[in-house]
Amino acid sequence: MRSVESSAKTMEEAVTQGLEKLGVSFADVKIDILDEGSKGFLGILGGKPVVVRLTVREDVEEGEDLLSSVALEDAVKEPEQKPARKRASRSKAEKPAKEAKPEKAAAQEANSPKAEKPAKPAKDEKPPRAVKPVKAEKPAAPAAEAAQPPADKEAPEGRAFTFLTDVTRLMGVEVTINARRDEEGNVRVDMFGDTLGILIGRRGETLDALQYLTSLYVNKGGEDYIRVTLDTENYRAKREEALRRLANRMANRAIKTGRKVVMEPMNPYERRILHSALQQNDAVTTHSEGEEPNRHVVITLKQQN
């Protein structure tokens, strides 16, 4: 027989806990009180719990065993197989085949041309791009032809070529040098290359220095003085044009303000260009003041009579 002991502060709580453990009702058990317990001093100290034993009745256990055995037998039995349904002996009637189209209709379909899909309208073709004319390549600089030294190395143009070749080589500048004599017998040297800015310098100061040194070398030991002009890709002409525009602009300022205009210091060659540019101007006059290398041009108004 199943039994369980339960303890609690009160009899009711002890019995309730025992019933929950057994999983039965109050009528299915026999209750034995093992200890009635005590409340202790003032109901707080030294109290003992109530202890009871709950025993399941014999008739209840027999009934539970019977139900368990029946349930076990039902679980062990194999389920009966249901008889398979008989297929219908009668097969479904096959659908009658579609009647073939008459030969006449078939022939008409064969002979009738299928409607062709209308061709898609061709997209408007873009007009061909106009071919840009190929720019004519610039002709090679004439200096390339004169890359070779003059035939006579002792001639003035030959001496100028030799001197500038050595100087530019020491400067680390690759140039093409063209030295020749003009109609007046003077030496004109043109230089071409990719790094000519080094040879020109600030406002042409380096170029003027090279020209001065070349002139000294060419005229060394000579009886007649030969003028040497050194240029790089037409720099002299461009500089002269810029100076003439500057001279006219400063002259207009002097006329507008009524005051003289003092130009910045320049070398003799550039000062001559300023004087020449304003020589025909009726409103102003020019003169040079100061000492080299700070000598400069002054533009003043002409006195009216």
C-alpha distance (Angstrom), angle and dihedral (degrees) to the residues before:
residue distance angle dihedral
M1 . . .
R2 3.74 . .
S3 3.77 117.9 .
V4 3.77 138.3 164.0
E5 3.77 136.4 -169.1
S6 3.78 120.3 -134.5
S7 3.81 132.5 -174.9
A8 3.78 132.0 -166.1
K9 3.78 142.5 144.0
T10 3.83 91.7 -91.5
M11 3.78 135.8 31.0
E12 3.78 92.6 -117.6
E13 3.80 94.2 53.6
A14 3.82 92.1 47.4
V15 3.83 93.0 51.8
T16 3.80 92.6 45.7
Q17 3.80 92.3 52.6
G18 3.85 90.7 48.7
L19 3.83 92.7 51.4
E20 3.82 90.3 51.3
K21 3.80 91.2 51.8
L22 3.83 93.1 50.4
G23 3.75 95.4 39.9
V24 3.79 94.6 -134.1
S25 3.82 137.7 111.9
F26 3.80 128.6 -100.7
A27 3.85 92.2 -101.5
D28 3.82 92.3 55.9
V29 3.80 97.3 61.5
K30 3.76 141.1 66.4
I31 3.81 114.1 -136.5
D32 3.83 123.3 -148.5
I33 3.85 119.3 -175.0
L34 3.78 108.9 -138.5
D35 3.79 97.2 174.4
E36 3.79 128.3 8.7
G37 3.78 91.3 -158.7
S38 3.79 128.5 -148.4
K39 3.82 136.2 -111.5
G40 3.81 94.6 -134.1
F41 3.81 128.0 -148.8
L42 3.80 110.0 -14.8
G43 3.81 87.3 -16.3
I44 3.78 90.8 -73.8
L45 3.81 113.8 73.3
G46 3.84 126.5 52.3
G47 3.81 97.5 6.0
K48 3.85 120.9 157.5
P49 3.83 125.2 -149.1
V50 3.80 124.4 -119.5
V51 3.84 112.5 -103.8
V52 3.82 121.8 -158.8
R53 3.82 136.0 170.5
L54 3.81 119.4 -140.4
T55 3.83 116.8 -159.3
V56 3.80 123.5 -172.5
R57 3.82 112.4 -124.9
E58 3.85 118.2 -109.7
D59 3.80 95.6 -121.6
V60 3.77 90.4 53.2
E61 3.84 92.5 51.7
E62 3.82 92.1 47.8
G63 3.78 90.5 53.2
E64 3.81 91.3 48.7
D65 3.83 91.1 49.6
L66 3.82 90.7 50.4
L67 3.79 92.2 51.1
S68 3.79 90.8 47.5
S69 3.82 93.0 51.9
V70 3.78 92.7 48.5
A71 3.75 91.3 50.2
L72 3.79 90.4 49.5
E73 3.83 92.9 51.6
D74 3.79 91.1 50.5
A75 3.77 90.5 51.4
V76 3.85 93.4 49.6
K77 3.81 95.9 49.5
E78 3.82 113.8 97.0
P79 3.72 113.5 -119.3
E80 3.77 113.7 -108.5
Q81 3.74 114.1 -106.4
K82 3.70 113.7 -120.2
P83 3.77 113.6 -127.9
A84 3.74 112.9 -102.8
R85 3.67 114.8 -107.5
K86 3.68 113.6 -105.9
R87 3.67 113.1 -117.3
A88 3.66 114.5 -122.5
S89 3.77 106.4 -94.0
R90 3.60 90.4 -149.4
S91 3.77 110.2 83.5
K92 3.64 118.8 -143.8
A93 3.70 113.9 -94.3
E94 3.71 111.4 -103.8
K95 3.70 115.3 -116.7
P96 3.75 111.6 -106.7
A97 3.76 112.7 -105.4
K98 3.70 114.9 -105.5
E99 3.71 112.5 -96.8
A100 3.72 113.2 -105.6
K101 3.72 114.7 -112.0
P102 3.71 114.8 -102.3
E103 3.75 115.0 -92.2
K104 3.76 90.3 -119.1
A105 3.75 93.0 57.4
A106 3.78 90.7 45.0
A107 3.76 90.9 51.7
Q108 3.79 92.0 49.5
E109 3.79 89.9 51.5
A110 3.79 90.9 48.4
N111 3.79 93.2 49.0
S112 3.80 97.4 41.2
P113 3.78 108.5 92.4
K114 3.75 114.5 -125.1
A115 3.69 115.6 -112.2
E116 3.72 105.6 -100.5
K117 3.75 117.7 -136.4
P118 3.74 111.4 -110.2
A119 3.72 110.3 -104.0
K120 3.74 114.2 -107.8
P121 3.74 111.7 -105.9
A122 3.73 109.5 -104.2
K123 3.75 113.7 -109.6
D124 3.70 115.5 -109.9
E125 3.72 103.9 -91.1
K126 3.75 113.8 -127.9
P127 3.75 112.8 -116.5
P128 3.77 111.9 -107.2
R129 3.75 113.8 -95.6
A130 3.69 115.1 -102.4
V131 3.74 110.5 -105.7
K132 3.76 110.2 -121.1
P133 3.75 111.9 -125.6
V134 3.73 112.1 -109.0
K135 3.74 110.7 -112.9
A136 3.70 112.8 -119.2
E137 3.73 111.3 -112.7
K138 3.75 115.9 -112.1
P139 3.74 112.3 -103.4
A140 3.75 114.9 -105.6
A141 3.75 115.8 -93.8
P142 3.77 112.8 -91.1
A143 3.81 88.5 -129.5
A144 3.78 90.3 76.3
E145 3.75 88.9 69.5
A146 3.80 90.2 54.2
A147 3.77 95.5 48.9
Q148 3.77 88.5 109.8
P149 3.81 115.8 85.9
P150 3.77 118.9 -106.4
A151 3.77 115.4 -87.4
D152 3.81 93.9 -117.0
K153 3.81 108.3 54.1
E154 3.80 91.3 -175.1
A155 3.80 92.6 56.2
P156 3.85 116.5 97.5
E157 3.81 92.7 -104.0
G158 3.82 90.7 46.8
R159 3.81 91.7 51.2
A160 3.82 90.4 49.2
F161 3.80 91.1 50.1
T162 3.82 93.0 50.0
F163 3.81 93.8 46.7
L164 3.83 95.6 49.0
T165 3.81 92.4 43.9
D166 3.79 90.6 57.1
V167 3.81 94.2 43.3
T168 3.82 95.9 49.0
R169 3.81 90.4 46.1
L170 3.80 90.2 54.8
M171 3.82 89.5 47.5
G172 3.80 90.2 53.7
V173 3.81 93.3 -120.8
E174 3.79 121.3 136.6
V175 3.80 110.5 -145.3
T176 3.75 140.2 155.3
I177 3.80 111.7 -125.6
N178 3.78 125.0 -153.2
A179 3.81 114.2 -173.2
R180 3.80 120.8 178.7
R181 3.80 143.5 150.1
D182 3.81 119.2 -109.8
E183 3.81 127.9 -145.4
E184 3.80 92.1 -85.2
G185 3.81 92.3 53.4
N186 3.80 95.5 -108.2
V187 3.82 123.3 131.9
R188 3.75 119.6 -110.8
V189 3.82 119.3 -171.1
D190 3.79 123.6 -167.8
M191 3.82 121.7 -171.1
F192 3.81 126.4 -162.6
G193 3.79 130.9 -171.9
D194 3.81 147.2 107.0
T195 3.83 99.4 -89.7
L196 3.78 101.7 48.3
G197 3.78 93.4 132.2
I198 3.80 88.5 80.7
L199 3.79 90.3 54.9
I200 3.82 93.9 47.0
G201 3.80 99.1 46.3
R202 3.80 126.6 177.9
R203 3.80 108.3 -14.8
G204 3.80 89.6 -20.0
E205 3.82 95.5 -59.7
T206 3.81 94.3 135.2
L207 3.78 91.5 46.5
D208 3.81 90.8 50.8
A209 3.80 90.8 49.6
L210 3.81 91.8 51.1
Q211 3.80 89.5 47.8
Y212 3.79 91.5 51.8
L213 3.81 93.6 48.7
T214 3.81 92.1 46.1
S215 3.78 90.1 51.0
L216 3.81 90.6 52.5
Y217 3.81 91.5 50.1
V218 3.79 94.5 46.8
N219 3.85 94.6 47.5
K220 3.80 95.1 43.3
G221 3.79 108.5 124.7
G222 3.82 93.2 -2.4
E223 3.79 125.5 130.1
D224 3.80 98.8 -147.0
Y225 3.80 121.4 50.7
I226 3.83 112.9 -119.9
R227 3.76 118.5 -160.6
V228 3.84 114.3 -132.1
T229 3.82 121.3 -157.1
L230 3.78 118.4 -168.5
D231 3.83 119.8 -163.0
T232 3.82 138.1 168.3
E233 3.78 118.1 -150.4
N234 3.81 93.7 -32.9
Y235 3.81 94.4 -51.7
R236 3.79 92.9 145.4
A237 3.80 93.7 57.6
K238 3.81 92.4 46.6
R239 3.78 91.4 48.8
E240 3.81 91.8 48.7
E241 3.80 91.5 52.4
A242 3.82 91.1 49.8
L243 3.81 91.7 49.6
R244 3.81 92.1 50.6
R245 3.81 91.1 53.0
L246 3.81 89.6 48.2
A247 3.80 91.8 50.7
N248 3.82 92.7 52.8
R249 3.81 91.8 46.6
M250 3.82 92.7 51.1
A251 3.81 90.7 46.5
N252 3.81 90.3 55.2
R253 3.80 89.7 50.6
A254 3.79 90.9 52.3
I255 3.82 90.7 50.6
K256 3.81 92.6 47.1
T257 3.82 96.9 47.4
G258 3.82 97.8 32.9
R259 3.80 89.5 -132.2
K260 3.76 133.5 111.3
V261 3.80 119.1 -100.3
V262 3.81 119.8 -139.9
M263 3.80 114.2 -152.4
E264 3.79 125.0 -149.2
P265 3.81 119.8 -94.5
M266 3.81 114.0 -78.1
N267 3.77 138.1 174.1
P268 3.81 119.8 -98.2
Y269 3.80 92.8 -99.0
E270 3.81 93.9 56.5
R271 3.84 92.6 41.8
R272 3.79 89.2 56.3
I273 3.80 89.4 54.0
L274 3.84 91.1 54.6
H275 3.80 92.6 48.3
S276 3.81 90.8 48.3
A277 3.82 93.3 48.1
L278 3.86 93.3 55.5
Q279 3.79 98.4 34.2
Q280 3.81 92.5 101.8
N281 3.83 95.1 43.0
D282 3.84 109.7 114.6
A283 3.82 95.6 -160.9
V284 3.79 102.7 52.2
T285 3.76 141.2 35.6
T286 3.81 132.3 -158.2
H287 3.78 136.4 -144.2
S288 3.81 137.1 163.0
E289 3.80 126.2 -113.9
G290 3.81 135.8 -176.7
E291 3.75 134.9 31.8
E292 3.77 130.2 -73.7
P293 2.95 129.9 -53.5
N294 3.82 88.8 20.0
R295 3.79 96.9 44.9
H296 3.81 111.0 131.9
V297 3.80 143.0 174.8
V298 3.82 122.5 -102.7
I299 3.83 121.5 -158.2
T300 3.83 115.9 -155.0
L301 3.80 135.9 171.8
K302 3.78 118.2 -99.0
Q303 3.79 113.9 -114.2
Q304 3.78 112.9 -109.6
N305 3.79 115.7 -130.8
